[in-house]
Amino acid sequence: MDAWIVDRPGPGSPLVRAELPDPQPGPGEVRIRVRACGVCRTDLHLAEGDLPPRRPGTVPGHEIVGTVDALGPGAGRFGIGDRIGVAWLRGTCGRCRFCRTGRENLCPDAAFTGWDADGGYTERAVVPEAYAYALPAALDDVTAAPLLCAGIVGYRALVRAELPPGGRLGIYGFGASAHVVAQVAIAQGATVHVLTRSPAARELALSLGAASAGPAADGPPEPLDSAVTFAPDGGVVPLALRALDAGGTLAVAGIHLSDVPALDYERELFRERQLRSVTANTRADGEEFLRLAGALRVRPTVDPRPMSTADRALADLAAGRVTGAAVLVGE
């Protein structure tokens, strides 16, 4: 099968085309024919070496929609022809204190799609059936793909930010995750202020119902109850903390972040402001978010690209030329 692999991580053109044997599902696994795969910033971090590779020649991609075409021994949750989704979280130990207390996203032995095992920048992929998702029929392949990471992890970030009902939310950076989170928050009655450098992203934010959209350095027009940073720039963290009202919470999303500058306690943390990180997601997060996305009619803005152009799609993401979410479509 045709695939894209991370050959030598680093800036430039880290993806190369490769011909790989069709994967065979093992016990409890299913194989899917890939119909769509979202292009996530985590894929870019892996390709450019910000996220150290765990194996050579990995196929990236962890926002995968496909149709089951083979079952491994003992697999029975899905049938041949079922359409399912594959996300970042691929496996956990099930035994550690985190797994036993509903925090499997913190499992020290967790495995991840497109990092520990091959992902979706290819024709076929294998996944443990226990970590796959049934997809609502109302979501087409291209629309569903970004929801499987940008949506799920963004939703966890929103939960971590403890936005009160009808509260004021600041969103810093406005890519794939952020524009989904904005839709959820607005549908639930929040006032959303978007802080981003991209004029196109600001325009998108306003079209989705954001109350304001401007540069992060300018700050929001009112104090925030909660904020989420999606930009991989640690310099945004003090700005977001400064914009919080007393008792507000900032959740820092993303798997990689540049260094955070020294914080001014009086201006940025005092009056019980909280600073939290976000790590991956649990399967419960995924199930809850997909149900909510269907009920609230959340629809990501997508930029479909042929699978054969994965290298250019990743380069466009790195250069800020993607508005919303790029999605690779099987050919």
Secondary structure, 3 states (H helix, E strand, C coil): CEEEEECCCCCCCCEEEEECCCCCCCCCEEEEEEEEEECCHHHHHHHHCCCCCCCCCCCCCCCEEEEEEEECCCCCCCCCCCEEEECCEEECCCCCHHHHCCCHHHCCCCEEECCCECCCCECEEEEEHHHEEECCCCCCHHHHHHHHHHHHHHHHHHHHCCCCCCCEEEEECCCHHHHHHHHHHHHCCCEEEEECCCHHHHHHHHHCCCCEEECHHHCCCCCEEEEEECCCCCCHHHHHHHHEEEEEEEEECCCCCCCCCCCCHHHHHCCCCEEEECCCCCHHHHHHHHHHHHHHCCCCCEEEEEHHHHHHHHHHHHCCCCCCEEEEECC
